[in-house]
Structures are given as C-alpha cells and as structure tokens.
Amino acid sequence: MKIVVIGGTGLIGSKLAQKLHEQGQEVVAASPSSGVNTLTGEGLADALKGASVVVDVTNSPSWEDAAVLKFFETSTRNLLDYEASAGVGHHIALSVVGTERLLASGFFRAKLAQENLIKASSIPYSIIRATQFFEFVGKIADLSTEGNKVRLPPVLFQPMAADDVAGALGGIAMSSPVNDTVEIGGPEQFRLDEVIRRDLASRKDPREVISDPHARYYGIEVSERSLVPNNDARLGETRFEDWLNHAAKVPKTHQQRA
Ligand SMILES: NC(=O)c1ccc[n+]([C@@H]2O[C@H](COP(=O)([O-])OP(=O)(O)OC[C@H]3O[C@@H](n4cnc5c(N)ncnc54)[C@H](OP(=O)(O)O)[C@@H]3O)[C@@H](O)[C@H]2O)c1
C-alpha cells in the first residue's frame, strides 16, 4: 500500500513517514523541498500516482489571518482534486481539538475551512483533531510573552507528544476511513499556565508565568474547556514529565520549527 505524507518534512510528517517506513509500508514524504507543492499543484500528480492513502500534515508558513486561510483552502482543494484523479481511497488530515470553539482566531477559521472542504469532497476521509503538542509549548510561551512575563489563562490543557500524534496517524492510515472526526489527546490534564511554567523552568528560562483568567491564548479568549477533548478521545502514552526530562537534553531548534 502506497501512503503519501504531504508535509512529510515537518515535525509530525517526518515522524509519521519514519514510523510507516519502519512498518514496511511504501511511503512518500512530500513537501516543497522534494518538489511537491500543494499551493501550485507542482509534483502532486506524480507523487499521488498509485497511492491508496494521503495524510495531510502541512502547515502554513504564515499564520496571518488572510494568508493562513488562503493556504489551507488552496492547498486542500488542490490536494483533493489531484487525489480524486489519482483514485486515492483515504484522505487523512490533522486538525486541532476545539477548532470550532476557537474561531476568533484566523488560524482556526482556516483549519475549519480545511475540515469543511474535506467533508464536502467525494473522497473517504478521517479528520484527526489533536491537542497541542508538547513541542509547541515553548511557542505558546513566546506568543504570550511581554518583557519578562508570560501571561496565560489557567484553563484546562491536555497536550500530547508529537511521537504519539504520529503513532495515532499511522494507525489511522492503516485502517478504513471513518468519514468522521476522531479526537486524540495527552494522557494527563493540567492547567495551561502550570504546563508553561514547568516547561520554562526545565529549560532554566527566567521568564515568570502570571496566571490571569483574562489573558489570551493565541490572541483569543478561551474558557475552562476550550482546549480539551471529549471523554472518548484516544489518549497518547507519553507523560509530560518524561518528555520534559528527555527534551531538556535536546537543543530547542530540534523540537519545534514553527
Ligand atoms: N502545533 C500544535 O500543537 C498542533 C496541534 C494540533 C494540530 N496541529 C496541526 O498539525 C499540522 C502539522 O503541524 P507540524 O507542526 O508538524 O507542521 P510543521 O512542522 O510546520 O511542518 C509543516 C510541513 O508542511 C509543509 N508545507 C508547507 N507548505 C507546503 C506546500 N505549499 N506544499 C506542501 N507542503 C508544504 C512543510 O514543508 P517544508 O519543510 O518543505 O517547508 C512541512 O513539511 C498542522 O496542520 C497543524 O495545524 C498542530
């Protein structure tokens, strides 16, 4: 079975491609650096020839409102069109838990547009909504930093390891399309401010985390359960503390590029 991972050089895509390869699958890790561009269509017909499954784990280079919407709409439309021509039988896309609760953000409006295009297409699909990756926690701190302070709301937060995201996607890629949305999350629930505080402390980052119920997450207001999945979510195995102990030994540039 040929599986094409679009965004195969990214954080999740590279882990997923490696896992599938180790399982003996025929995998193509596609991205602009390998001549496959979902915005222009370049290289898509060749990459998808003979493919049974496509996993879309691309991300927009810009998160500015109009740019990110244009990216996910154009990229998804092109991908679905080329998949229909190639006879692909399963389109899998990675989205975010709580997307419909976070629409004050242009990024999440773009993710919802991506999901809606997939649901409206004729190709059998599985939409996987993940919670925030452990690898993304440092970026959340940076987005909420003013001077030496990081201001965050103490809402519930259930992040997961990128490795577990890739593992879940690999399992879905080997299964039949669900034609529905599946939620995945981490094994433990925390408070957002607490996780960021622990992450910064583990890196000896001197920034102070201030718990502020009115502070914004990603530029928008969130409430107690905006970021956490439903009770039927599939949970990853990696615990935050174990990941932190490992991550503290790895240079930050190797954890999250975005
Ligand atoms: N961050 C989180 O906590 C979180 C949580 C849940 C879901 N997600 C979702 O997970 C997905 C993957 O995230 P990630 O962190 O793994 O992304 P990432 O590391 O930023 O990787 C993005 C990938 O997209 C590729 N790409 C960019 N433009 C492209 C184009 N025009 N055509 C084809 N490929 C293109 C990149 O290729 P190059 O390397 O060649 O540029 C790269 O392989 C995103 O859709 C995101 O919304 C993220």
The ligand as an ORCA input file, in Angstrom:
! r2SCAN-3c Opt
* xyz 0 1
  N       1.204     22.712     16.917
  C       0.268     22.024     17.548
  O       0.269     21.912     18.791
  C      -0.833     21.354     16.734
  C      -1.878     20.706     17.409
  C      -2.837     20.019     16.653
  C      -2.770     20.012     15.253
  N      -1.748     20.687     14.623
  C      -1.687     20.629     13.143
  O      -0.655     19.730     12.773
  C      -0.262     20.008     11.426
  C       1.236     19.748     11.262
  O       1.971     20.542     12.160
  P       3.570     20.464     12.251
  O       3.956     21.204     13.489
  O       4.049     19.074     12.030
  O       3.978     21.358     10.977
  P       5.449     21.818     10.527
  O       6.499     21.164     11.338
  O       5.427     23.310     10.459
  O       5.549     21.221      9.036
  C       4.789     21.756      8.012
  C       5.012     20.920      6.759
  O       4.209     21.500      5.720
  C       4.997     21.552      4.557
  N       4.499     22.554      3.632
  C       4.459     23.902      3.791
  N       3.976     24.474      2.682
  C       3.696     23.468      1.806
  C       3.197     23.430      0.478
  N       2.854     24.544     -0.188
  N       3.062     22.220     -0.132
  C       3.394     21.065      0.519
  N       3.871     21.045      1.787
  C       4.035     22.243      2.405
  C       6.394     21.866      5.055
  O       7.363     21.576      4.048
  P       8.837     22.249      4.032
  O       9.585     21.610      5.172
  O       9.402     21.860      2.712
  O       8.621     23.721      4.220
  C       6.462     20.901      6.238
  O       6.784     19.610      5.794
  C      -0.727     21.433     11.127
  O      -1.754     21.410     10.163
  C      -1.304     21.929     12.455
  O      -2.442     22.727     12.294
  C      -0.793     21.337     15.335
*
